[in-house]
Amino acid sequence: MKYLFLWCICVVCLLHPAFAQHEHHKGMKMDTARSPEKMGPMQMPMNHAFSLNLPMNRNGSGTSWLPDASPMYGYMFHSRKWMYMVHGNLFLRYTNQDIGRKGVRGGDKFGAPNWFMLMAQRKVGRRGLFHYEVMLSFDRLTEGGAGYPLLFQSGESWKGQPLVDRQHPHDLFSGLSVGYTYALSKNTDIYASFGYPGEPALGSVAFMHRPSAMNNPDAPISHHWNDGTHITFGVATLGVRLHDFKLEGSIFTGREPDENRYDFDRMRFDSWSGRLSYNPSRNWALQVSHGHIKSPELLHPGEDVNRTTASAVFSQPLQHNNHLNITGLWGLNKSKDHTGENALLLEGALNVKRVAVYTRYEWVQKSTEELDLPGTDNLFGVHAVTGGISYDLLRAMHTRLAIGVQGSVFFNEKALYSLYGKNPLAGEVYLRLYPDLMKP
């Protein structure tokens, strides 16, 4: 509890200026129809992090895109030349993985998964845009070095042992990046970004930044098939936007973060990726990407991974600030001399007034190696279905406090019954603290 108290003190200190400035400007209407050049610095709406001519709602994680109709949760405030936005999510929860004790790999835990982000930007001349962001996570304090229990999850390590059936904690410094964009015209941008750590142009918007996933305290068990590179110690990205198409490429460090969650790992720039994004309308964001990841796992230094992903994100605003958000994605990991491993995910969230109803379905091919099992390299298909509901108990100081409950059922192959039992169940209850919805 002392670590949780420390986390709360840090958040209060960091958000204090945001509360003050946001209160001062809460009556300000963001007039996106007016040209930024004709607006005063205190009236200027926050545009996209990598374009003066796109709305801020298109901001995903890293340089990825969300639909323009996506809801935005955060605190916005301004100085004379800078515009700032603060985001965050904190869950105080109890989770029980394998409620019926059908197997030997489940576990339960009280914890507080969390993340906090500050974004800032300013114009440079008439066509330039400078952007930086800082993302922090106190998972190492609230979840411990081994993270939290999550059946069939895999990836990274603790004390020299693979983390299996647990979600690893994220690094304290989960993102420190800068970017510069130059507008060649209203419909064309070129940009560059550098992160240490940062996120390469690979995969969809990371799960903690997807509106369809924000209500769920758990990472997807397909995390390392899609957005597992969202914390990369050393990444450089170049990109070009033409109308609603974007083509970008990255060079980055393939090795995943080490077990020390407080340090800065060595930059290697031994991996590469490319991504094509297209937003056909304000309600859709599509992407396909491919990357070569050099030696991502510390315990398997000789194994490189070729990752291919495709995703579609849909956002539909409803009346009275309600909204529907859906994400579908596919990921493929392929290593030399290993069979390709696929993952599918479909998740959705419906927010109506104070109530959020959400669900997630996943099918993932987990290998013998991924599940830390002896024997030859086999693939085991795992299906996971999650459903949850939350209710906003309190709204104060542009912040919401919600209470929620969710449950999951896993459909695993007979060969895994001795470890997991047949169709194990998981459940959790939580309190969620998060920013209010920003209104245009």
C-alpha positions in Angstrom: 0.0 0.0 0.0 2.9 2.4 0.6 3.8 2.1 -3.1 0.2 2.9 -4.1 0.2 5.9 -1.8 3.5 7.1 -3.5 1.9 6.6 -6.9 -1.1 8.7 -6.0 1.1 11.5 -4.6 3.1 11.6 -7.9 -0.1 11.7 -10.0 -1.6 14.6 -7.9 1.7 16.6 -8.2 1.9 16.0 -12.0 -1.7 16.8 -12.7 -2.1 19.8 -10.4 -1.2 22.4 -13.2 -3.5 20.5 -15.6 -6.4 20.8 -13.2 -5.8 24.5 -12.7 -5.3 25.4 -16.3 -8.1 23.2 -17.6 -10.5 24.8 -15.1 -9.6 28.2 -16.3 -10.4 27.2 -19.9 -13.3 24.9 -19.4 -15.7 27.3 -21.1 -13.5 27.5 -24.2 -15.0 26.0 -27.3 -12.7 24.4 -29.7 -13.5 25.9 -33.1 -11.9 23.5 -35.5 -13.4 25.2 -38.4 -11.2 28.2 -38.1 -7.6 28.3 -39.4 -5.0 28.0 -36.6 -3.1 31.0 -38.1 -6.2 33.2 -37.4 -6.7 32.1 -33.8 -5.0 33.4 -30.7 -2.6 31.1 -28.8 -5.1 30.6 -26.0 -7.9 29.7 -28.4 -6.0 27.3 -30.6 -7.3 23.7 -30.5 -4.8 20.9 -30.2 -4.2 19.3 -33.6 -2.7 15.9 -34.3 0.8 15.3 -32.9 2.2 14.9 -36.4 0.1 17.2 -38.5 -1.2 20.7 -38.3 -4.0 19.7 -40.6 -5.5 16.7 -38.8 -7.6 16.5 -35.6 -6.1 15.5 -32.3 -8.6 12.6 -32.1 -6.6 10.8 -34.7 -3.7 10.5 -32.3 -3.0 6.9 -31.4 0.1 5.5 -29.7 3.5 6.4 -31.3 2.7 7.5 -34.8 -0.3 5.3 -35.3 -3.8 6.5 -36.2 -7.2 6.2 -34.6 -10.4 7.3 -36.4 -11.2 11.0 -36.3 -14.4 10.2 -34.5 -12.6 8.6 -31.5 -13.4 9.8 -28.1 -10.6 11.6 -26.2 -10.1 11.4 -22.5 -7.7 13.8 -20.9 -6.9 17.3 -19.6 -5.9 20.0 -22.0 -4.1 23.2 -21.0 -2.2 25.9 -22.8 0.7 28.3 -22.3 1.5 31.2 -24.6 3.2 29.0 -27.3 2.6 25.4 -26.1 -0.4 23.1 -26.0 -0.4 20.2 -23.5 -2.6 17.2 -23.0 -2.5 14.8 -20.0 -3.8 11.2 -20.2 -3.8 8.4 -17.6 -5.5 5.3 -16.4 -5.3 3.6 -12.9 -7.0 0.4 -11.9 -7.2 -0.6 -8.2 -8.3 -4.2 -8.5 -8.4 -7.8 -7.4 -8.0 -10.5 -10.1 -8.4 -14.3 -9.8 -7.1 -16.3 -12.7 -8.6 -19.8 -12.5 -11.5 -19.3 -10.1 -12.3 -23.0 -9.8 -8.7 -24.0 -9.3 -9.0 -26.4 -12.2 -5.3 -26.2 -13.0 -1.9 -25.4 -11.4 -1.0 -22.3 -13.3 -3.6 -19.8 -12.1 -3.2 -17.2 -9.4 -4.8 -14.2 -7.7 -3.5 -10.8 -6.8 -4.4 -7.3 -5.5 -2.8 -4.7 -7.7 -3.0 -1.4 -9.6 -2.1 -1.5 -13.3 -1.5 2.0 -14.5 0.0 4.4 -17.0 0.3 8.2 -17.3 1.2 10.4 -20.3 2.0 14.0 -21.0 1.9 15.3 -24.6 3.1 18.7 -25.7 3.4 20.5 -29.0 4.0 24.0 -30.5 4.2 25.4 -34.0 7.6 26.1 -35.6 7.1 28.9 -38.1 4.0 28.6 -40.3 4.4 25.0 -41.5 6.4 23.3 -38.8 5.2 21.4 -35.7 7.4 20.2 -32.8 6.0 17.5 -30.5 7.2 15.6 -27.4 5.7 13.1 -25.0 6.5 11.4 -21.8 4.8 8.2 -20.7 5.3 6.7 -17.2 4.1 3.5 -15.6 4.4 2.5 -12.0 3.6 -1.2 -12.7 6.9 -2.3 -11.2 5.9 -0.8 -7.8 2.2 -1.9 -7.9 2.6 -5.3 -9.6 6.1 -6.4 -8.7 8.8 -7.7 -10.9 6.7 -10.7 -12.1 3.7 -8.6 -13.0 0.1 -9.8 -12.5 -1.4 -13.2 -13.1 -3.1 -13.6 -16.6 -3.8 -17.1 -17.9 -2.0 -18.0 -21.2 -0.1 -14.8 -21.3 3.6 -15.0 -22.3 6.5 -12.7 -23.0 9.7 -11.4 -21.3 11.2 -12.7 -18.1 11.8 -12.3 -14.4 14.9 -13.5 -12.4 16.1 -15.4 -15.5 12.8 -17.3 -15.9 10.2 -16.8 -18.6 7.0 -15.0 -17.6 4.2 -17.4 -18.4 0.6 -16.9 -17.3 1.6 -13.5 -16.1 1.6 -10.0 -17.7 5.0 -8.4 -17.3 5.2 -4.9 -15.7 5.9 -2.0 -18.0 9.0 0.2 -17.5 8.8 3.3 -15.4 9.8 5.3 -18.5 7.6 3.7 -21.1 8.0 6.6 -23.5 10.3 9.6 -24.1 10.0 10.8 -27.6 10.3 13.9 -29.8 8.9 14.5 -33.3 9.0 17.2 -36.0 6.5 17.6 -38.9 6.6 19.9 -41.9 3.4 20.6 -43.9 4.2 20.7 -47.6 0.5 21.5 -48.1 -2.8 21.0 -46.4 -2.9 17.4 -47.6 0.8 16.5 -47.4 3.1 16.1 -44.4 6.5 14.7 -43.9 7.7 13.9 -40.4 10.4 12.3 -38.3 10.4 11.1 -34.7 12.9 9.6 -32.2 12.1 7.8 -29.0 14.3 6.5 -26.2 12.1 4.6 -25.4 9.5 4.9 -28.1 7.2 2.9 -30.4 8.1 1.9 -34.0 5.7 1.8 -37.0 4.6 -1.7 -36.3 1.2 -3.0 -35.3 -2.1 -1.3 -34.4 -2.6 1.4 -31.7 -1.2 -0.1 -28.5 -3.9 -1.7 -26.3 -3.9 0.9 -23.5 -4.6 3.7 -26.0 -7.4 2.0 -27.9 -10.9 3.3 -26.9 -12.2 -0.3 -27.3 -9.7 -1.6 -24.7 -9.4 1.2 -22.1 -12.1 -0.2 -19.8 -10.3 -3.5 -19.5 -7.5 -3.8 -16.8 -5.8 -6.7 -18.6 -3.5 -6.8 -21.5 -4.5 -9.0 -24.4 -2.9 -12.4 -24.5 -2.0 -11.6 -28.1 0.0 -8.6 -26.9 3.2 -9.9 -28.3 1.7 -10.6 -31.7 0.6 -7.1 -32.4 1.8 -4.2 -30.1 4.6 -5.8 -28.0 7.1 -3.3 -29.4 5.3 -0.3 -27.9 8.2 0.2 -25.5 11.4 0.1 -27.5 14.7 1.5 -26.2 15.8 3.3 -29.4 13.5 4.0 -32.4 13.7 6.4 -35.3 10.8 6.8 -37.7 10.3 8.7 -41.0 6.9 9.1 -42.6 4.9 10.9 -45.2 1.1 11.6 -45.2 -0.8 12.1 -48.4 -4.5 13.0 -47.8 -5.7 10.1 -45.6 -2.9 7.7 -46.5 0.3 7.4 -44.5 3.5 5.5 -45.3 6.2 5.2 -42.6 9.3 3.2 -41.7 11.3 2.7 -38.5 14.6 1.3 -37.4 14.7 0.3 -33.8 16.0 -2.0 -31.0 14.6 -5.4 -31.3 15.4 -6.6 -27.8 12.4 -6.2 -25.4 13.0 -4.3 -22.1 15.2 -6.1 -19.6 14.1 -7.1 -16.1 15.3 -3.8 -14.6 12.2 -1.6 -15.1 13.9 1.6 -13.9 16.9 1.8 -16.3 17.5 2.7 -19.9 18.5 -0.2 -22.0 21.2 -0.1 -24.7 20.2 1.2 -28.1 20.9 -1.3 -30.9 19.0 -0.2 -34.0 19.1 -3.7 -35.4 15.5 -4.1 -36.5 13.2 -2.5 -39.0 9.5 -2.1 -39.8 7.1 -0.5 -42.2 3.5 0.5 -42.0 0.8 1.7 -44.3 -2.2 3.4 -42.7 -5.5 4.6 -44.3 -8.5 6.4 -42.8 -11.2 6.1 -45.4 -13.7 8.1 -43.3 -13.9 9.8 -39.9 -15.1 6.5 -38.4 -12.4 4.1 -39.6 -8.6 3.6 -39.2 -6.9 0.8 -41.1 -3.3 -0.4 -41.1 -1.0 -3.1 -42.4 2.5 -3.5 -41.2 5.5 -5.8 -41.2 8.7 -5.8 -39.3 11.9 -7.8 -38.6 12.6 -7.9 -34.9 16.2 -8.9 -33.9 16.4 -11.2 -30.9 13.4 -9.8 -29.0 13.5 -12.3 -26.1 16.4 -12.2 -23.5 16.1 -15.9 -22.9 16.2 -16.8 -26.6 18.9 -14.5 -28.0 19.3 -16.5 -31.3 15.7 -16.2 -32.4 14.6 -13.3 -34.6 10.9 -12.7 -35.3 9.2 -11.5 -38.5 5.9 -9.9 -37.5 3.0 -9.1 -39.8 -0.1 -7.3 -38.6 -3.4 -5.9 -39.9 -6.1 -4.0 -38.0 -9.3 -2.1 -38.4 -10.5 0.4 -35.8 -14.1 1.7 -35.8 -15.5 4.6 -33.7 -19.1 5.9 -33.8 -20.2 8.8 -31.7 -23.7 8.5 -30.4 -26.1 11.1 -28.9 -25.3 12.8 -25.6 -21.6 12.1 -25.7 -22.1 8.3 -25.8 -19.9 6.3 -28.2 -19.2 2.8 -29.6 -15.7 1.6 -30.4 -14.6 -1.6 -32.0 -11.2 -3.1 -33.0 -10.3 -6.1 -35.0 -6.8 -7.2 -35.6 -4.6 -10.1 -36.8 -0.9 -10.7 -36.0 1.6 -13.3 -37.2 5.0 -14.1 -35.6 7.3 -16.2 -37.7 10.8 -17.3 -36.6 13.3 -19.4 -38.6 12.7 -23.1 -38.4 9.5 -22.5 -36.5 5.9 -22.7 -37.6 4.2 -19.3 -37.9 2.0 -18.4 -34.9 -1.2 -16.5 -35.5 -3.4 -14.4 -33.3 -6.9 -12.8 -33.8 -8.6 -10.2 -31.6 -12.0 -8.6 -31.7 -12.9 -6.2 -28.9 -15.6 -3.6 -28.4 -16.9 -1.1 -25.9 -20.2 0.8 -25.7 -20.3 3.8 -23.4 -23.7 5.1 -22.5 -23.9 7.9 -19.9 -22.2 6.5 -16.8 -22.2 2.8 -18.0 -19.5 1.1 -20.1 -20.1 -2.4 -21.4 -17.2 -4.1 -23.1 -16.0 -7.4 -24.5 -12.9 -9.1 -26.0 -12.4 -12.3 -28.0 -9.0 -13.7 -28.8 -7.7 -16.8 -30.6 -3.9 -17.2 -30.2 -1.6 -20.0 -31.2 0.8 -20.5 -28.3 3.8 -22.7 -28.8 5.5 -25.1 -26.5 8.2 -22.5 -26.0 5.7 -19.7 -25.3 4.1 -21.8 -22.6 7.4 -23.0 -21.2 6.6 -26.6 -21.8 9.1 -29.5 -22.4 9.1 -31.5 -25.7 9.1 -30.6 -29.4 7.7 -27.4 -30.9 3.9 -27.7 -31.0 1.2 -25.1 -31.3 -1.8 -25.0 -29.0 -4.8 -23.0 -30.0 -6.3 -20.9 -27.1 -9.6 -19.1 -27.2 -10.4 -16.4 -24.6 -13.7 -14.6 -24.2 -14.0 -11.6 -21.8 -17.0 -9.5 -20.8 -17.2 -6.6 -18.4 -19.3 -3.7 -17.2 -18.3 -0.5 -15.3 -20.2 2.4 -13.8 -19.0 5.9 -13.1 -19.5 6.5 -9.4 -18.1 10.0 -9.2 -17.2 12.8 -11.5 -15.1 15.7 -10.0 -12.3 18.0 -11.1 -12.7 16.6 -14.7 -11.9 13.2 -13.4 -14.0 10.0 -13.2 -14.0 7.2 -10.6 -15.7 4.0 -11.9 -16.4 0.6 -10.3 -16.3 -2.5 -12.5 -16.4 -6.2 -12.8 -15.4 -8.6 -15.5 -15.1 -12.3 -16.2 -13.2 -14.5 -18.7 -13.5 -18.0 -19.9 -10.6 -19.8 -21.7 -11.1 -22.6 -24.2 -7.9 -24.7 -24.4 -6.9 -27.9 -26.0 -7.1 -31.3 -24.2 -3.3 -31.6 -24.2 -3.3 -28.6 -21.7 -6.0 -29.9 -19.3 -3.4 -31.2 -16.8 -1.9 -27.7 -16.4 -5.0 -25.5 -16.8 -8.0 -27.7 -16.4 -10.8 -27.7 -18.9 -12.1 -24.2 -19.8 -10.7 -22.3 -16.8 -12.5 -19.2 -15.6 -11.1 -15.8 -14.4 -12.7 -12.8 -12.8 -11.9 -9.5 -11.2 -13.4 -6.4 -9.6 -11.9 -3.0 -9.7 -12.0 0.7 -9.2 -10.9 2.8 -12.2 -9.6 6.4 -12.0 -9.3 8.2 -15.3 -9.8 11.7 -17.0 -13.1 12.9 -18.1 -14.2 12.9 -21.7 -13.0 16.0 -23.7 -15.9 17.7 -25.4 -15.4 19.6 -28.7 
